Protein backbone atom coordinates (compact mmCIF):
# COMPACT_ATOMS: atom_id res chain seq x y z
CA UNK A 1 0.00 0.00 0.00
CA UNK A 2 2.79 2.43 0.87
CA UNK A 3 4.56 1.91 -2.42
CA UNK A 4 1.41 2.28 -4.49
CA UNK A 5 0.35 5.33 -2.47
CA UNK A 6 3.74 6.91 -3.05
CA UNK A 7 3.59 6.45 -6.82
CA UNK A 8 -0.17 7.07 -7.25
CA UNK A 9 -1.16 10.11 -5.26
CA UNK A 10 -3.11 13.24 -5.86
CA UNK A 11 -0.80 16.00 -6.96
CA UNK A 12 2.04 13.66 -7.99
CA UNK A 13 4.38 15.57 -10.26
CA UNK A 14 4.43 13.91 -13.71
CA UNK A 15 7.58 15.76 -14.81
CA UNK A 16 9.99 13.13 -13.46
CA UNK A 17 7.91 10.37 -15.05
CA UNK A 18 7.90 12.21 -18.37
CA UNK A 19 11.69 12.66 -18.18
CA UNK A 20 12.13 8.96 -17.51
CA UNK A 21 9.97 8.02 -20.50
CA UNK A 22 11.70 10.50 -22.77
CA UNK A 23 15.19 9.44 -21.75
CA UNK A 24 14.30 5.74 -22.11
CA UNK A 25 12.94 6.31 -25.61
CA UNK A 26 16.14 8.09 -26.57
CA UNK A 27 18.37 5.48 -24.85
CA UNK A 28 19.85 8.22 -22.69
CA UNK A 29 22.13 7.34 -19.75
CA UNK A 30 19.79 9.22 -17.42
CA UNK A 31 17.21 6.48 -17.90
CA UNK A 32 19.49 3.77 -16.50
CA UNK A 33 20.61 6.01 -13.66
CA UNK A 34 17.01 6.78 -12.71
CA UNK A 35 16.03 3.12 -12.86
CA UNK A 36 18.96 2.08 -10.68
CA UNK A 37 18.35 4.80 -8.08
CA UNK A 38 14.55 4.80 -7.94
CA UNK A 39 12.91 1.66 -9.23
CA UNK A 40 15.58 -1.00 -8.74
CA UNK A 41 15.50 -0.53 -4.97
CA UNK A 42 11.73 -1.00 -4.88
CA UNK A 43 11.86 -3.93 -7.35
CA UNK A 44 14.48 -5.75 -5.30
CA UNK A 45 12.67 -5.21 -2.01
CA UNK A 46 9.28 -6.17 -3.38
CA UNK A 47 10.56 -9.30 -5.13
CA UNK A 48 12.41 -10.28 -1.93
CA UNK A 49 9.24 -9.84 0.10
CA UNK A 50 7.23 -11.89 -2.40
CA UNK A 51 9.88 -14.65 -2.25
CA UNK A 52 9.65 -14.63 1.56
CA UNK A 53 5.86 -14.94 1.47
CA UNK A 54 6.09 -17.80 -1.05
CA UNK A 55 8.53 -19.61 1.25
CA UNK A 56 6.08 -19.10 4.14
CA UNK A 57 3.26 -20.60 2.06
CA UNK A 58 1.20 -17.40 2.04
CA UNK A 59 1.59 -16.85 -1.73
CA UNK A 60 1.42 -19.37 -4.52
CA UNK A 61 4.55 -20.34 -6.39
CA UNK A 62 5.31 -17.56 -8.87
CA UNK A 63 8.48 -15.95 -10.13
CA UNK A 64 9.01 -13.15 -7.57
CA UNK A 65 10.79 -10.89 -10.05
CA UNK A 66 7.93 -11.18 -12.56
CA UNK A 67 5.40 -10.61 -9.79
CA UNK A 68 7.21 -7.43 -8.71
CA UNK A 69 7.31 -6.28 -12.32
CA UNK A 70 3.59 -6.96 -12.65
CA UNK A 71 2.88 -4.80 -9.63
CA UNK A 72 4.97 -1.97 -11.02
CA UNK A 73 3.27 -2.50 -14.37
CA UNK A 74 -0.04 -1.66 -12.72
CA UNK A 75 1.38 1.55 -11.32
CA UNK A 76 3.16 2.59 -14.53
CA UNK A 77 0.06 1.91 -16.60
CA UNK A 78 -1.99 4.03 -14.22
CA UNK A 79 0.53 6.86 -14.50
CA UNK A 80 0.57 6.60 -18.30
CA UNK A 81 -3.21 6.81 -18.51
CA UNK A 82 -3.69 9.64 -16.05
CA UNK A 83 -0.44 11.65 -15.98
CA UNK A 84 0.62 11.37 -19.61
CA UNK A 85 -2.57 10.75 -21.59
CA UNK A 86 -4.77 12.84 -19.30
CA UNK A 87 -7.54 10.29 -18.74
CA UNK A 88 -9.69 11.58 -15.86
CA UNK A 89 -9.82 9.51 -12.68
CA UNK A 90 -13.18 7.84 -12.08
CA UNK A 91 -12.19 6.81 -8.54
CA UNK A 92 -10.33 8.65 -5.82
CA UNK A 93 -6.58 8.08 -5.67
CA UNK A 94 -7.02 6.24 -2.36
CA UNK A 95 -9.70 3.92 -3.76
CA UNK A 96 -7.65 3.22 -6.89
CA UNK A 97 -4.63 2.25 -4.78
CA UNK A 98 -6.75 -0.07 -2.60
CA UNK A 99 -8.24 -1.75 -5.68
CA UNK A 100 -4.89 -2.18 -7.43
CA UNK A 101 -3.25 -3.67 -4.34
CA UNK A 102 -6.24 -5.95 -3.69
CA UNK A 103 -6.29 -7.20 -7.28
CA UNK A 104 -2.56 -7.87 -7.21
CA UNK A 105 -2.43 -9.59 -3.82
CA UNK A 106 -5.50 -11.74 -4.48
CA UNK A 107 -3.73 -13.05 -7.56
CA UNK A 108 -0.91 -14.32 -5.34
CA UNK A 109 -3.10 -16.27 -2.91
CA UNK A 110 -2.95 -20.03 -3.43
CA UNK A 111 -6.12 -21.52 -4.94
ChimeraX commands (.cxc) that place a marker at each C-alpha (Angstrom):
marker #1 position 0.00,0.00,0.00 radius 0.5
marker #1 position 2.79,2.43,0.87 radius 0.5
marker #1 position 4.56,1.91,-2.42 radius 0.5
marker #1 position 1.41,2.28,-4.49 radius 0.5
marker #1 position 0.35,5.33,-2.47 radius 0.5
marker #1 position 3.74,6.91,-3.05 radius 0.5
marker #1 position 3.59,6.45,-6.82 radius 0.5
marker #1 position -0.17,7.07,-7.25 radius 0.5
marker #1 position -1.16,10.11,-5.26 radius 0.5
marker #1 position -3.11,13.24,-5.86 radius 0.5
marker #1 position -0.80,16.00,-6.96 radius 0.5
marker #1 position 2.04,13.66,-7.99 radius 0.5
marker #1 position 4.38,15.57,-10.26 radius 0.5
marker #1 position 4.43,13.91,-13.71 radius 0.5
marker #1 position 7.58,15.76,-14.81 radius 0.5
marker #1 position 9.99,13.13,-13.46 radius 0.5
marker #1 position 7.91,10.37,-15.05 radius 0.5
marker #1 position 7.90,12.21,-18.37 radius 0.5
marker #1 position 11.69,12.66,-18.18 radius 0.5
marker #1 position 12.13,8.96,-17.51 radius 0.5
marker #1 position 9.97,8.02,-20.50 radius 0.5
marker #1 position 11.70,10.50,-22.77 radius 0.5
marker #1 position 15.19,9.44,-21.75 radius 0.5
marker #1 position 14.30,5.74,-22.11 radius 0.5
marker #1 position 12.94,6.31,-25.61 radius 0.5
marker #1 position 16.14,8.09,-26.57 radius 0.5
marker #1 position 18.37,5.48,-24.85 radius 0.5
marker #1 position 19.85,8.22,-22.69 radius 0.5
marker #1 position 22.13,7.34,-19.75 radius 0.5
marker #1 position 19.79,9.22,-17.42 radius 0.5
marker #1 position 17.21,6.48,-17.90 radius 0.5
marker #1 position 19.49,3.77,-16.50 radius 0.5
marker #1 position 20.61,6.01,-13.66 radius 0.5
marker #1 position 17.01,6.78,-12.71 radius 0.5
marker #1 position 16.03,3.12,-12.86 radius 0.5
marker #1 position 18.96,2.08,-10.68 radius 0.5
marker #1 position 18.35,4.80,-8.08 radius 0.5
marker #1 position 14.55,4.80,-7.94 radius 0.5
marker #1 position 12.91,1.66,-9.23 radius 0.5
marker #1 position 15.58,-1.00,-8.74 radius 0.5
marker #1 position 15.50,-0.53,-4.97 radius 0.5
marker #1 position 11.73,-1.00,-4.88 radius 0.5
marker #1 position 11.86,-3.93,-7.35 radius 0.5
marker #1 position 14.48,-5.75,-5.30 radius 0.5
marker #1 position 12.67,-5.21,-2.01 radius 0.5
marker #1 position 9.28,-6.17,-3.38 radius 0.5
marker #1 position 10.56,-9.30,-5.13 radius 0.5
marker #1 position 12.41,-10.28,-1.93 radius 0.5
marker #1 position 9.24,-9.84,0.10 radius 0.5
marker #1 position 7.23,-11.89,-2.40 radius 0.5
marker #1 position 9.88,-14.65,-2.25 radius 0.5
marker #1 position 9.65,-14.63,1.56 radius 0.5
marker #1 position 5.86,-14.94,1.47 radius 0.5
marker #1 position 6.09,-17.80,-1.05 radius 0.5
marker #1 position 8.53,-19.61,1.25 radius 0.5
marker #1 position 6.08,-19.10,4.14 radius 0.5
marker #1 position 3.26,-20.60,2.06 radius 0.5
marker #1 position 1.20,-17.40,2.04 radius 0.5
marker #1 position 1.59,-16.85,-1.73 radius 0.5
marker #1 position 1.42,-19.37,-4.52 radius 0.5
marker #1 position 4.55,-20.34,-6.39 radius 0.5
marker #1 position 5.31,-17.56,-8.87 radius 0.5
marker #1 position 8.48,-15.95,-10.13 radius 0.5
marker #1 position 9.01,-13.15,-7.57 radius 0.5
marker #1 position 10.79,-10.89,-10.05 radius 0.5
marker #1 position 7.93,-11.18,-12.56 radius 0.5
marker #1 position 5.40,-10.61,-9.79 radius 0.5
marker #1 position 7.21,-7.43,-8.71 radius 0.5
marker #1 position 7.31,-6.28,-12.32 radius 0.5
marker #1 position 3.59,-6.96,-12.65 radius 0.5
marker #1 position 2.88,-4.80,-9.63 radius 0.5
marker #1 position 4.97,-1.97,-11.02 radius 0.5
marker #1 position 3.27,-2.50,-14.37 radius 0.5
marker #1 position -0.04,-1.66,-12.72 radius 0.5
marker #1 position 1.38,1.55,-11.32 radius 0.5
marker #1 position 3.16,2.59,-14.53 radius 0.5
marker #1 position 0.06,1.91,-16.60 radius 0.5
marker #1 position -1.99,4.03,-14.22 radius 0.5
marker #1 position 0.53,6.86,-14.50 radius 0.5
marker #1 position 0.57,6.60,-18.30 radius 0.5
marker #1 position -3.21,6.81,-18.51 radius 0.5
marker #1 position -3.69,9.64,-16.05 radius 0.5
marker #1 position -0.44,11.65,-15.98 radius 0.5
marker #1 position 0.62,11.37,-19.61 radius 0.5
marker #1 position -2.57,10.75,-21.59 radius 0.5
marker #1 position -4.77,12.84,-19.30 radius 0.5
marker #1 position -7.54,10.29,-18.74 radius 0.5
marker #1 position -9.69,11.58,-15.86 radius 0.5
marker #1 position -9.82,9.51,-12.68 radius 0.5
marker #1 position -13.18,7.84,-12.08 radius 0.5
marker #1 position -12.19,6.81,-8.54 radius 0.5
marker #1 position -10.33,8.65,-5.82 radius 0.5
marker #1 position -6.58,8.08,-5.67 radius 0.5
marker #1 position -7.02,6.24,-2.36 radius 0.5
marker #1 position -9.70,3.92,-3.76 radius 0.5
marker #1 position -7.65,3.22,-6.89 radius 0.5
marker #1 position -4.63,2.25,-4.78 radius 0.5
marker #1 position -6.75,-0.07,-2.60 radius 0.5
marker #1 position -8.24,-1.75,-5.68 radius 0.5
marker #1 position -4.89,-2.18,-7.43 radius 0.5
marker #1 position -3.25,-3.67,-4.34 radius 0.5
marker #1 position -6.24,-5.95,-3.69 radius 0.5
marker #1 position -6.29,-7.20,-7.28 radius 0.5
marker #1 position -2.56,-7.87,-7.21 radius 0.5
marker #1 position -2.43,-9.59,-3.82 radius 0.5
marker #1 position -5.50,-11.74,-4.48 radius 0.5
marker #1 position -3.73,-13.05,-7.56 radius 0.5
marker #1 position -0.91,-14.32,-5.34 radius 0.5
marker #1 position -3.10,-16.27,-2.91 radius 0.5
marker #1 position -2.95,-20.03,-3.43 radius 0.5
marker #1 position -6.12,-21.52,-4.94 radius 0.5
marker link #1:1,2 radius 0.2
marker link #1:2,3 radius 0.2
marker link #1:3,4 radius 0.2
marker link #1:4,5 radius 0.2
marker link #1:5,6 radius 0.2
marker link #1:6,7 radius 0.2
marker link #1:7,8 radius 0.2
marker link #1:8,9 radius 0.2
marker link #1:9,10 radius 0.2
marker link #1:10,11 radius 0.2
marker link #1:11,12 radius 0.2
marker link #1:12,13 radius 0.2
marker link #1:13,14 radius 0.2
marker link #1:14,15 radius 0.2
marker link #1:15,16 radius 0.2
marker link #1:16,17 radius 0.2
marker link #1:17,18 radius 0.2
marker link #1:18,19 radius 0.2
marker link #1:19,20 radius 0.2
marker link #1:20,21 radius 0.2
marker link #1:21,22 radius 0.2
marker link #1:22,23 radius 0.2
marker link #1:23,24 radius 0.2
marker link #1:24,25 radius 0.2
marker link #1:25,26 radius 0.2
marker link #1:26,27 radius 0.2
marker link #1:27,28 radius 0.2
marker link #1:28,29 radius 0.2
marker link #1:29,30 radius 0.2
marker link #1:30,31 radius 0.2
marker link #1:31,32 radius 0.2
marker link #1:32,33 radius 0.2
marker link #1:33,34 radius 0.2
marker link #1:34,35 radius 0.2
marker link #1:35,36 radius 0.2
marker link #1:36,37 radius 0.2
marker link #1:37,38 radius 0.2
marker link #1:38,39 radius 0.2
marker link #1:39,40 radius 0.2
marker link #1:40,41 radius 0.2
marker link #1:41,42 radius 0.2
marker link #1:42,43 radius 0.2
marker link #1:43,44 radius 0.2
marker link #1:44,45 radius 0.2
marker link #1:45,46 radius 0.2
marker link #1:46,47 radius 0.2
marker link #1:47,48 radius 0.2
marker link #1:48,49 radius 0.2
marker link #1:49,50 radius 0.2
marker link #1:50,51 radius 0.2
marker link #1:51,52 radius 0.2
marker link #1:52,53 radius 0.2
marker link #1:53,54 radius 0.2
marker link #1:54,55 radius 0.2
marker link #1:55,56 radius 0.2
marker link #1:56,57 radius 0.2
marker link #1:57,58 radius 0.2
marker link #1:58,59 radius 0.2
marker link #1:59,60 radius 0.2
marker link #1:60,61 radius 0.2
marker link #1:61,62 radius 0.2
marker link #1:62,63 radius 0.2
marker link #1:63,64 radius 0.2
marker link #1:64,65 radius 0.2
marker link #1:65,66 radius 0.2
marker link #1:66,67 radius 0.2
marker link #1:67,68 radius 0.2
marker link #1:68,69 radius 0.2
marker link #1:69,70 radius 0.2
marker link #1:70,71 radius 0.2
marker link #1:71,72 radius 0.2
marker link #1:72,73 radius 0.2
marker link #1:73,74 radius 0.2
marker link #1:74,75 radius 0.2
marker link #1:75,76 radius 0.2
marker link #1:76,77 radius 0.2
marker link #1:77,78 radius 0.2
marker link #1:78,79 radius 0.2
marker link #1:79,80 radius 0.2
marker link #1:80,81 radius 0.2
marker link #1:81,82 radius 0.2
marker link #1:82,83 radius 0.2
marker link #1:83,84 radius 0.2
marker link #1:84,85 radius 0.2
marker link #1:85,86 radius 0.2
marker link #1:86,87 radius 0.2
marker link #1:87,88 radius 0.2
marker link #1:88,89 radius 0.2
marker link #1:89,90 radius 0.2
marker link #1:90,91 radius 0.2
marker link #1:91,92 radius 0.2
marker link #1:92,93 radius 0.2
marker link #1:93,94 radius 0.2
marker link #1:94,95 radius 0.2
marker link #1:95,96 radius 0.2
marker link #1:96,97 radius 0.2
marker link #1:97,98 radius 0.2
marker link #1:98,99 radius 0.2
marker link #1:99,100 radius 0.2
marker link #1:100,101 radius 0.2
marker link #1:101,102 radius 0.2
marker link #1:102,103 radius 0.2
marker link #1:103,104 radius 0.2
marker link #1:104,105 radius 0.2
marker link #1:105,106 radius 0.2
marker link #1:106,107 radius 0.2
marker link #1:107,108 radius 0.2
marker link #1:108,109 radius 0.2
marker link #1:109,110 radius 0.2
marker link #1:110,111 radius 0.2
view
